[in-house]
Amino acid sequence: MPLYEFHCPKCAHDVEILVRGSEEPVCPDCGSEQIQRLLSVVSAHVAGGGKPSGDALPMGCGKPGCGPGGCGRGMM
């Protein structure tokens, strides 16, 4: 069962949902079926606890306008 991140444009809620097969998820806050799957940020394990290479840097939250290096979402 893959875990996906979704955004609901109706209530602006972001949520992670386990999706089974062809199941169509709905927003757990408002019940909207129009939720949008977001691009997930890939995490990487670095052996030895060193600094990650440029390939392992976060690429943002997946929302339009968010670019390389992250958008700062959750940093406020």
Secondary structure, 3 states (H helix, E strand, C coil): CCEEEEEECCCCEEEEEECCCCCCCCCCCCCCCCCEECCCCCCCCCHHHCCCCHHHCCCCCCCCCCCCCCCCCCCC
